[in-house]
Structures are given as structure tokens and as C-alpha cells.
Amino acid sequence: MTDQYSSFLARLAKGRDLSDLLSDRMLAHQERLGTAATESATPRPDVQGAINAALNGQPLTDAQRYATEAIILPELRPVIDVVNDSYGTVTHKLWTHLSADAAIKSRLETAIRSVGRIELPDGPLPYAGTGFVVGDGQVMTNRHVAEIFASGLGDRSIIFKTGLSAGFDLKRERASAGSTVLEVVNVLMSHPYWDCAVLEVKGLPASAAPLLLAGTPVEELAHREIAIIGYPAFDPRNPAEVQDDLFDSIFRVKRLQPGVLLPASGAASFGKVVQAVGHDASTLGGNSGSCAVELATGKVLGLHFGGAYRERNYGVAASSLGADPRVHDAGVQFEAPRPTAAPAWNAWWDRSFPGEAPSVGRSDRGRAAPSRADSSVPLSSQSVRRADTVVTSSGNGSITVTIPLNVTVSLGDLVTATTKALPSEALAADITEKLAEPWRDTDFSTRTGYNPLFLAAGDVGPAVPAPMVKDQTVLARTRDGKMRLDYQNFSIAMHATRHLAVFTASNVTAEPALKRPDKTKKYTRKALSGLEENDQEKWYTDPRLDDKLQVSDYFYTRDDGNFDKGHIVRRDDVAWGETYDILRRANGDTYHVTNCSPQIASFNRSASGEDNWGDFENVVLSQAATERLCVFAGPVLDDNDDTFLGRDAPRSRIRVKIPSRFWKVVVARVEDGLAAFSVMLEQNLEDMPKAPEEGEEFILPDEFKKSVVPLRDIEEWTGLEFAKTLHDVDQYYTERGPNAAERIGGRRRRVRRR
């Protein structure tokens, strides 16, 4: 059977005379590799043998495989520098027509002028990806690129994340200091089905003309010559030596990357498998959002969104986007007219947060509220601002006061919306927060806990067992001698002396039928938990475990706000079920202190920035083939953790070691089986390396660091042991791991050599 090297090389060689590619450069590669092989006892490479074996459908020997590592990219998938919106003479034997054919070069230069880099002026990464002009002020990129700086889905409810903005730079060329960053003022659309987003950019020059998206059906795209235009970044999933040679060790600048489209195939995208067009151009991470421009017409045939080294890259076919009327409505220019029929994926629009408010872009932020004297603004939507207080009339006899807390006071029939109408004593009473207990089911006989067959089809398929604790003497025992607490849709193992979770195991789903099983019910925090907006949650001790083995709620509520009660198992993750009662039971179970670990506010609170503890799951779900995940998580209980002296009762003191690191392992089904992803989030930066210089891959956040790590490192830090089946599918060593790191604004921790 042929291996992936052989099949990849054979596909690239189809219809081409590879013998002509044995140039001086390739022979130099072979000589260098042969010298290295002699010094390291690695078999000498056989370049010509690798090509012959591939064409004959034979597997490659170790020497041939070693050779292809260094020749496939440089010799078959070239990269061309863009300088002053153009490029020089192309000498690569397969692609000389890019410069020799004046018509092709003119088409590509037109496209080059309309491609730019999506900048993050105050974001966690130097830039988010690539985009290209598709309309009058409209720029297309990937949904996963837009999600780095904006949140929301659909075409009317997308907002910029707190403290983040975005820009669009049409230059960033090699050896050029010229750069003008245009403001991204709005996200017009984040497609609920395809990995596509449309941005509104202010001040696009006339030279950046909209590119036309072709209407060619996805089934007819194979074998067409295209060029990807974008901003490739160094990619740790590929050999560093090959990338340095191919890109001359310079990344993040505009490049032209020619290739050929491949037949359509399934690709994992946001919890499903979509029919995507393939291509074989040399794209890297920063190419996300690049256009695939057809050499023969200059039209855009696809939107690049990802790829797998030595296998294939993937793009959304332009015709697929053209089949959606809402993409036309976002201002995108297509070759085909706007369709009148709904697309096959229209149900995904219906499930994209129904009932949302109209879209609010960055340009809306900071606008003053309308004045009371502005008669053009109806009273029903009018706000009055006084210092830090905002009073908003809803037009139905209620007023919302932001001081900055939102408090709704019913005033009966409303005539005038002014702060004078608010009784000061009523205002004071309503603003006062109260300590409230969330609703819970106290009958634990129905709990079955974590299900290892959650990702299987029925009861047939891959099992995902929970981790084992190597030293089980550290585990706390329940009153009936068990070493695990089972809740609805999740389980927890507790540490006997730290009184915190050793690990949690959760079954997570985004399936609408399980997230909203009864459409007559409400699923808000208030409806499920009985908590009002300003209520302070009082968490429960678990009656199945001795109180002395749990850190009480009092420690968190009476420690002067030093720590938040951080859910290890997220409430929204496990709040699902076939009935409303089951879902509500799971919601209530997350409020037990066994599911709590002290975390600093900037680490735990999504309002302070991104949802630091949950971003990773969302990224993995976007790469999965189903809407189900198995999630393991917990703190790293290090003996060297700092000790905090707090209270566990009015006249009682308690010493609690505060974890500085938290880990999470997410397991998903992908099109080729299981995939396991591991991440570490750290509160303590004392032992962290300095922030990378310009040209390195990632910039670290100021307050905490996110790292995608090998599963074996999680074991080393925690004393846990994960099943061999999960080690076999650890995505740290594949292209998905670095992609996940980039998407969460983190880095891929280097494997320590032992």
C-alpha cells in the first residue's frame, strides 16, 4: 500500500515530467541531505527513486521518504515574492508562464492589489490572517480569522471583543517599509455554515478593485491552475529547514503561491464535514482567508481556509458562497446573479442566535447616547446619560439604570424618562446584590456521570476513557467509599489534602435538540438557576463527600475578592439533555464547590476579555466532524503552589494552596477518527520566556499564557495517565495542533528533549 508521501508526490506529478525537475538545486538538496545522512547514520536519500516509486504506486523507503521531506515543497510548490504589487520573472520550470504570459501576469497583478493582511493593532497576535476586496468597502476572509477579534454569528449581531480592533493592510511586502492600515469598522457577516466572513473596511483605494467570485460548480473545479495570494506565517507543523529554504526565512509578507485545484472532498469545519475544494499550493498558517485566483480568468474560484501537510489544502468554493443570498446581500460581487431559492444549509442561519439585536460594529462604540432634546429619537429607545449613570426607557413602563449595574425598576405608565423619576430608596434597594442559591436537584440517585462512549455511534465506535490517577492514595473517598463523584453529564475526582479536583470528565455537545429540548421553556441563567442578574451565587458542598474535604463557598465570598469561583466544568458545556428536567439538573450540578478552583478574575471572567477557559473548546469544535466533545480538565496541583490564608467560617481560618496552572484535554471525532488536543493556561508568568520578537510565531498575553502542549506533558504535571488510544491521536504532532494554538492566541509549547 502506498504511504502519504508516495500518494502526495504522485498526485503532484500527474501530467508533469518530474525528471526535468532534477535541477542543480534539487541535486544540491540531495548532496546536502546525503552529507547529513553520512554524519548522522541516516540512510542516504534517493530523490529519483522516490519519484519513480510514487509514479508506480509503491511505498517509499526510509531514504526516499527522507528525501521527499526536503524536495516536495521547494521543487513542486514554489513561492513567489510580491514587490510593488507585482513580481519578477518566474524561473520555476512548472510556472514560467506566470510571467511569460502577459495576460496571466496582468490578471494576477490586479488581484494582488486587492489582497491585504488582517491586522490586530491591540490583539494577541501580530495579525489574524489574509483578506481580499469583494465589494464596495467589503473584504472577505475566514470566519475563524474574524473570530479572533469579533464574536457573534450570522449577519446582524456581531460585535468586536472587548479591547480589540482590526485593520486591513494592502502592502506588507518583502523589503518594503510602506504600510497603511485601514480601519475595519464592522463585521458584516460571519457565516454559520461556511468558514467565511465579510468585513467592512473604511477608505479602500480605487486601485483595490473588488475581485469577482466565479460561479463554476465545485464538481468542475479540479485540475484548474490557480494562485493563492496571501501572507504565509512560519508553520511549526512543517519542517523548519524546508520552510526557511522555500520562504528564504522571511514570513508574514505578501506572497504569490501557484498550484492546482484538486477534486472536492469532505473537510471538517465548525462541527460538521463540508464539501470543500482542494488545492496543492504551498500555503501556511497566515494564508487563512486567501483567495484562489484562476490564472486563465482572474476570477476567484475559492476561499482558502486550511490544509494538511503532504496531503491537501482546503477552500470554500466561490460558487458555494454564491448560492447563498445572504452572502450577496453582504455586498460580495459574484459572477452569477443573486439566487432566489434558499441554500441547502439555510437551517444553519435559522439556528444562529435567533432574536438577536441588529449588528453593532466597532464604529458604533463610543457614540454618545441621544439627548433628551433630540425629538427625532423616540422615547422608547431614548437614553439619558449623567456622569456614569445611564437611564434607558423600554417604552413599556420600565426603566433600565446602568450605574454601571443594570437595574430595572417598574414605574407604571411612563411619561418622561429622567433620573428624577427614580425613587432613590427603591434604587438603593434594587442595586443591592444578594447571596442566592442556584436551583439544584438533591436526589443524586439518577446521576451516571461521564460516559466514555459519548462520541460513539450508538454503542459502537471509539471509547474515550477518563484518565486514571497513578497514585490513588491522593484521592478523596466519598462517604460510601467511591473515588469519583458522578453528576449529570460529568464526573469529578477530588484530592484528599488539596480539597480541589484532581480532574473532571465531561460530555459536551452543541446539538440544538439537546441544548433546547423543550421549545416552550426558557434557557437563560435566570430560568435554569433561579438567579437574578445581580445575585451573587452561593455554591453547595456535595453531601456525598465530607465537608472537610471541600473548600467551602465562604472562602470565595469572604476573601475580599482575591479569587473568583472558577468553574472547571463550564455550566453551558454540560447543560444539555433529552428533556428540560435533565438539562436543568446538569445546570444545577455545576454549582457544587467540588467543581470550583480559585482563579484570578482576569483568568476566569469572560467579561474581562475573551472566555479564557472556554475558547479552546470552541476552536476544537470548529475542526470537528460532529457537535460532540469529551473534555477533561483540572488544576495542576503542584506542591510549590503559593499558600493563601483565608476564611472558611466567620471565626475560622483556612490555608489553601492556589494553583497557578490549569489544563484541559479536548477529544473530538474528526473525519479520520478521533483527535485529542491539550492546552495549558497559566496564571503565573515568572518562569515564562520573554515575549517573542517580530518574526516569531506568537505574542503572549500579559496576564496569562495559553499553550498547546503534548498529552504526555499533562500526565507529567498532574500524575494522571491517559489511555493509549488518546496518545495515538494527540494532535500536538499534527497540523491541527499549531492551528488550534494560533486560533486561541497562544503558542505551541516545544517538546522538551529528555
N, C-alpha and C positions, 0 to 999 in steps of 0.2 A: 504494500500500500504506500502511496506517495505521502510524504510529510508536508507540513505547511510551507517550508522553504521551497520544496520542489514544485508544488502546485502554484505558489505565488510567482515563481520565476517563469514557469511555463505559461501562465496567463499573460504576463508582461511580454513574453517573447512571441506571442501569437502574431503571425503575419510579419515578423521582423527578422532580419538577418543578424543574429546576435554575434556571428563571427566577426562582423565588421566593427563590433564594439570592443574587441580586444585591442584597444589602443595603447599607446605608450603609458597613458595614465593608469589603465587597468593593470598593465604589466608591472607598473611601479607599485601598485597596491599588492599584487601577488608577491613581488620581491620583498616588500616591507613585511608582509604577513609571514612569508617564509622565513625571514630572518628572525622575527619574533618567535615563530614556532620552534626554530632551532634552539633559541635561548631558553625557552620555557618547556621544552619537551612536548609541545603541542604538535599534532600531525601537520606536515606541510600542506598548504592549501592547494586545491586543484580547481581553478576557475573554469577552464574549458570543460573539464569533467562534470562540473556542477551543471553547466548549461546543457550538455548532452543528456545527462540523467534526467533533467527536468523535461526536456522535449520528448523523451522516451517513456515518461510516466514512471520513472524509477525513484525510490527514496535516495536521499543524498548520504554519502559517507560523512564521518565527522570532519574530515579535511575539506570536503566540498561545502558542507554547511558553514564551516568557519570562514570559508572564502566568501560565500554569498552575504554574510553579515556586513562585509565592507564594500561590496560592489553593487548591490541592488539599487540602493539609493543614488550614489554618485553617477552610475552609468546608465540607468534607465529612467530615473525620475529627477531630472535636473531642476535647479532653482536659479532664477534669473534676476539680477539686481534691477530695481527701478530707480532711475535718476532723472530728475526734472520731468516727471510724468512720461518718461519714455524708457527705452532700453537699447542697448547696443547690438552689435552683430552677434547672432547666436551661432556658435560653432558646434554645438552638440549634434552628432550625426542624425539623430532621430527628429530634431526640431529646428533645422536650419531655415525651414520655411516661415518661422515666426518673424524673422527679419528680412528674408529674401522676398517674400510676398508682400508687396506694399499695401494691398487691401487688408490683409490679416493684421499687419502692424498698425494700420490706421484704426481698425476696429478695437484692438486691444488698448491703444493709447487713449481712445475715447473712454473706455471702461476704467482704465487706471485713474483718470482724473475724477472719477465719481466714487472711488473706494477710499475709505478712511478708517482710522483707528478709533474705537470707542474708549474714550479717556475716563479715568476716575480721579479727578483732582484731589479729592479728600477721602479716597476709598482704601480698602485693604490691599489692593493690588495696583501695580503701575498702570495697567489698562485691562479692560474686560474682554476685548475681542475685536472683531472686524465688522464693518457695516458698509453698505453701498446705497447710493441715492436711487430711489424708486419712484419718486413723485415730487411735487412742488413743496419742498420742505420736509419730505418724508425719507427716512433712512431705514432699510431693513437689516436686521441682524437675527441672532438666535434668541429664542425665549430664555435659554439658560444663561445667555450673556446679560440680558436685561434684568434677570432675577438677582444679579449681583448687587444692583443698586436700586431696584424697584420691587415692590410687592403688589400682588393682585393678579387677576386673570380675567381675560375677556377683552372688551373694548370700551369700558366705561368706568372702571373702578380701580385704576392702577395709580399708586402713589409712590413717591420716592421714599426710600428708607431714611429714617431719622439721621441727619448729619451727612448724608451722601448726596452727591450730584454726579452728572455725567457730561462729557463733552464729545466732540467729533472733530478729529484732526485729519485733513485730507493729505498731509505730507508725511512726515516721519520717514524720510528716505535715507538710504545709506550715504554717509559722508555729507549730509546736509543738515545744517543747524536751523533751517527755516521751519517754522511751525506756527500755525494759527488754530487755536482750539475754539470751535464754535459751540454754543450752549445747546444742550439737549433740554428743551423746555417741557417736554411731555412724553409719556409713553402712550401712544395712541391705541396699541393693541398688543396683547400677549396671548398668542393663540392657545386655546385649551387643548388642542389635539396635536398640532404640528410644532416642532421646535423652531418657532418663528415669532419675531416681534417687530413692530413698526414704531419708530421713534419720530418725534417732531423736532427738527433741528432749525435753529434760528440763524439766518444770514448765509445760507448756502450760495456760493458764487454761481454765475451763469455758466462757467466752464465745467461745473459738476452737473452735467445734464442727467436727468433720470434715465436709468437703464431699463430697457423693455424686457419683461418676462415673457418667455415663449410659451406657446400653448401645446407643444409637442407632447403626446401622451407618454407616460413613464415607460410603457412597454416598448416604445420606439426609440429610446434614447441610447441604447447600448452601442458602443464602438465609435461614438462621435468624439472628435478631438475637442478638448476644452482647455481653458487656462483658469486656474484658481488664482485670484488676486487677493492678497491679504497680508497679515502681519504675523508670521510664524514666530513662536517663542521656543526657547530651549525646552526640550521634552525629555524628562528623565526616564521615560519608558523605552526610549531608543538608545542605541549605543552612542556614547558621548563622542567618540572618535569619528564616527561616521557623520554625525551632525556637524561637528566642527569643520570637517573637510567639505561637506556639502554647502554649508552656510558661511564658510570662512570665519567661523567663530563669532559671527555677528548676527544677532537676533532682534526681534521686535521692530524691524523696519519693513517697508513695503516690498513685497517680492511677487514675481510672476512665476507660477508653478504649473507647467503644462502637464497634461495627462490625457487619459481616455476614459470615457464613461463605461461602466460595467453594467450587466443586466440587473434589473431591480431585484431586491431581496428584502427579507424581513430584518428590521433593526429595532432594538429596544429603545423606547423613548417615552419617558414620563408614565411609567406604569403599564405599558402596553407594547405590542410589536406593530410597527408601521411598515408599509411598503415603501422603501427608500431606494433611490438610485445610487449606484456605487461609482467610484472613480479611483484611479491609481496615482493621482498627483501626490507630491511629497509635502503633505500638509502636517503641521504640528499644532500644538495647543492653541496658540494665539490666532489660528486661522478660523476659529469658530465665528460664523456669520459671514464668511467669504462667499462671493458669487462665483459660480461656474459659468464662464462665458464661452460660447461656442465660437471656434475660430472662423468657421465658414460664414456666420451671420452676424456675430457681435451681440446676439441676444443671450439673456441669462437663462440657462437650462436648469439650474439648481441652486439651492442654498446649502452650503456645506455645514454639517453640524457635528461630525465626529468621525472616528476611524479606529482601526486596529492595525498595529504594525505588522507588516509582512502578510496582511490579509486583504483588507479593502477599507476604503473610506466611504462615508455615507453623506447623502444630501437629500433635502426635500425637493422633489421635482417641482419646477416652476408651474407646471400645468396642474399639479395637485393644489397649490395655493390659489391658482386662477379659478378653480372650481368652487371656491368659497366666496359668496357675495360680500361677506363682511371684510375680506381682505381687500377687495376692490374699494369698498366704502372707506377704508383707511387711507385712500389716496394712492395706492400702488397702481402703476401703469402696466397693463397686460396687453399682449398681442391679441388675445381673444376678448370678446365683449363680456360684460358682466352677466353671469348666469342668472336665470330666473328661478331655477329649482334649488332647493336646499341640498347641501352636500351629504355624503353618506355618514359623515361624522357630526352631523348637526346636533345630535344629542349631547355631545360634549360641550357645546355652547350653553345648552339648557341647564347643565349641572354646574356651570361656572359661577358660583356665588349668586344665585338669583336674588333679586330685590335690592341690589346694591345702589348706592348713590352714584351720580354722574362722575366721570373721570376727573381727577384732580391731578394736575401736573406740577412740576417744580415752579412754573410761572405763577401758580396760584398761591404759593406760600408767601407769607409776609404781607399780604394785602390787608389793608385796614378794613374793619367792619363798616358797613354802610351807616351813615349818620342818621340820627332820628329825623333830621330835617330833610332827608332825601325822600321826597314823596314818590319817586319812581320805584322805590323798593317796597313791596307790600309788607304790611305789618307781620304777616305770617312767617316771613323769612328774615325779619329785621333783627339786628343785634345792636346792643349799646355797650361800648367799651369804656370803663372807668378804671384807670390805673391797671391793675392785674385782674380786674373783675370783668367778666363778660356776661351779659344777661340776654338770653335769646328766647323770643316768643315762638311757640309752636303753632299758635293760632287756634288752639283747642281748649284754652283755659288753663294752660300750664306754662311755666317759665323755667328754663334751664339756666342755672347760675354756675359759672366757672370761676373758682377763686383760689387755685386753679381746679379744685374738685368740681365735678358736675353734680348738682343737686337740683331735683325737680320739685317745685312747690306748686300745688294746685290752688288756684285763686278764683275759681268760678269763672263767670263771664269776664273776659279781659277787654278793657277799653284802651288802656295805654300801657305800653311796655317801658317802664322806667324803674330804676333801682328804688325809688321812693315807694313803690307799690309793694315792696317786700318787707314783711314784718321782721324786724331784726331778731326777735326772740325765736320765731319759727325757723329763721335761717340758721341760728346758732344750734338749735336742737337737731336739725336735719343734717348738718355738716358733721356732727359728732359721729366718729366711727364706733362700732360696737363689735365685740368679740363674739362671733357666731359660729355655731357648729354646723358643718355641712350635713346634708341628709346622708344616711348610710343604712345598710341592711345588716342587722346584728346577728342574723342566723347564718353561720358560716358552713352549715352542713351542705350547701349547694355548690361550694367552691371546688373547682377541679384544677385551677391553676394553669400554668403554662402547658401548651400542647405541642410536643415535638413534631407532630405530623401536620402542622398548620399549613405548610407550603405544599403538601402532597395533594394530588388529585384524588379526592375521596380519602381512602386509607392506603392508597397505592402511590408510591413515589418516595422522594428523598426525605429522610427524617433529619431533623435538626435538634440533636440532644442538647440540653442545658449543660453548662460547664460543671466539672467536678472540682471540689476543693481538695487539694492534695493532702493537707493536714486537717483532717476533720475534727480534731480536738479543739480547733479555734471556733467551731460553730456553736451558737446558742441553741439549746434544746427547748422545744415548746413544752407546755405543761404535760402533754401526753407523750413526750419523748421524741417527737419528729424534729428533723433538722431543716425543714423548709416550711414556710408559710405560703399556703395557696390562696390566691384571691381570684376574682373574676378576670380571666384573660391574662393573668400574670402571676408570678411566684417570686418570693424573696428568701434568701438565706442570710441570717444575721450573725454578726461577730459577737462572741461571748464577752469579750472585755472592752472592745471599742463601742459596742452598742449601736453600731451602724450596719448597713447592708454590706455583706461581702460581695454579693452580686444580685441582680434582678434579671428575670427572664420574662419577656413579654411577647405576646402575639398582637401584631399591629396591622390594621387594614384601613384603606381609604375607600372601600367599596360602599357606594351610596346606599344600597339596600340594607347594609348592616350599620351604617352611620346614622340613618334616619329610617328605622324600620316601620314607624307609625307616623304617617304624614300629618295626622291630626294633632301631634304633640309638638312642643317646643323643645329645642335642644341647646338653649343658652345656658350659661353658667348659673344664672338665677333659677331657671326652670329645673335643671338637674340637681343642683346643690342646695337650692333654697336660700342662696346668699344674695344680699343686695349689693349694689355697686360698690359701696364704701365699707362693707363689712370686712372685718379682719378675721381670717379663718382660724378656727381653733381645731387643731388636729387631734386625732384619737390615739391612745395606746391600744395595742391589739390584746384583747383579753386572753388569747391563747398563749401568750408569752408573758413571763413575769415582768412586772413594771420596771424592776431594777435592771433589766436587760435592754431597756429602751430609753433614748433621750427624749424627755417629755416636751410637750408643746411649750411649757413655761420657760424653758431655756431659750427658745427662739423669740418669744413675745416679751421677755423681760431682760433682754441682754443689751438694751439701749440701741437696738437696731444694728448691731455689729454684723449679724448674719441673716440671710434670708432662709426660709424653709424651701429648700430646693427639691422639687420632685425629681427622683431618679427615674421612675416610670412616669412619663408625661400623661396627664389626665386625658387629653384629647386622643392620645395614641390608643388607649385601651377602652375608651368609652364607645363600645360598639356591641351589637348583639342582634339576635334574630327577633327579639321583642324589645319594647321600650323598657320594661322592668329589668331585663338583663343588662341593657346598656346603662341604666341608671345605677344599678348595683355596682357595675365596674367603675363608674364615675366616683361613687362614694368610697370605694375601697382605696383609691389613691390618696385619700386624706389620712391614712394611718401614719404615725411617726416612723414606723419601720421603713417607709418609702421616702424618708427625708434625710438629707445630708446638709450640714451647714455650708452655705456658699455665699461669697461676697455678692453684693447687689448687682454690680456690673456684669458678673458672670451669669447670674440667674435671670435677671429681669429682661424680658424681650423689649420692654418699653425703653430701655437704655440703649438700644441698638438693634442688632439682629437677634433672632432667637438662638442664642449661642448653643444651647443644649440640644436644640432640635433641628438645626439647619442640615446636619449631616444626613438624617433620615430622609429629608425631602430630596436631597441630591441623589441618594441611592435609589429612592423610589422612581426618580426620573430616568434611571438607567435600567429599571427592572421590566420584566415582561408581564408581571401581574401587579395587582394593587395590595399585595400582602407582604409583610416582612416579619422576621423573627429578630428580636432585639435583645441583646444582653448589655447590661450597663452596671456601673457602680463606681465608688471612690477607690483610689489606691490608698490602702491603709498602711502607711509607712510608719515604722517605729520612730523615725526622725521628725514626724509632723509636729508643728508647734502646738502647745497646750494653751487653751483658753479657760480662764476661771469665770464661770457663770453661775446662774441660779437654776435649780430645778424645783424650788418651792419657795414660799415667802421668806423663810429663815434657814434655808439650806443652800450650800454651795456645791458646785459640781465642776470637775475638771474634765474638759473634752478636748481631745486631740483633733485639730481641724485639718482635713485632707486638703492638700494643695493641688492634687491631680484627680481627674475624673476620666474614665474610659467608656467607650461604647463600641460594641461589635454588632453590625447590622448584616443580616443574611437575607438574600433575595433570590428569587428564581429569575434567571435570565434565559435568553433563547437557547443557550447551550448547556443549561443545567443550573447548579447553584453558584452563588457568588457571595463571598464573605468580605466585608470591609471593616477595618478597625481604625478608630480615631482616639486621640488623647487630647483633652482640654486641660490646660494648666493655669492655675491662679498665681503661681509663684514663678517669677522670671529670673531669679538670682543665678541659676545655673544655665541660663539660655544663651546661645550665641548672639552676637551683635546682629542688628538688622542688616540684611543683605545690601550690598552696593548696587547701583544701577547696572543692569545687565544680568544679575542673578534672577532666580525664578520668582521668589515670593517676598513680600514685605510683611513682617509680623505685626499683629495688633499691639497696642500699647499695654492693655490691661491683662490680657490672657493670650495664650497661644494655642492654635489648633494644629495638630499634626496627624497625618495619616501614617499609621505605623504597622509593622508586621504583627500578625496574630501571636507569634511566639514571644514578642516583647510584652504583650499584655499578660501572658502567662508568667513571665519572669517577674513582672512588677506586682502581681496580685496573688501568686500562689495558686492560681486556677489551672485547670487542664481542660482544653477544648478537644472535641472529637477530631480524629484524624481526617474525617470527611471534610471538616471545615478548613483544616490546614491545606488540604489538597486544592481548595478553591479560594485561597487567600488572594485577594485582588491587589495586594500591595505590589506583587511581582508582575502585574499585567498593566495594560493601558488604562484600565478603569480606575486604578488607584490614584495615579497622578491627576487624572481628570477630576476625581472627587476632591482631591486636595485643592485644586485650583478653584473649583466651584464654591467651596466653603471659605475661601480667602485664607487658606492655610498653606502648609507645606507638607512635603513627603519626607518624613524623617529618614535619614540614611541608616542602612543596616550596619550595626556595629560588627566589626570583624572580631571573631573570637579565636 
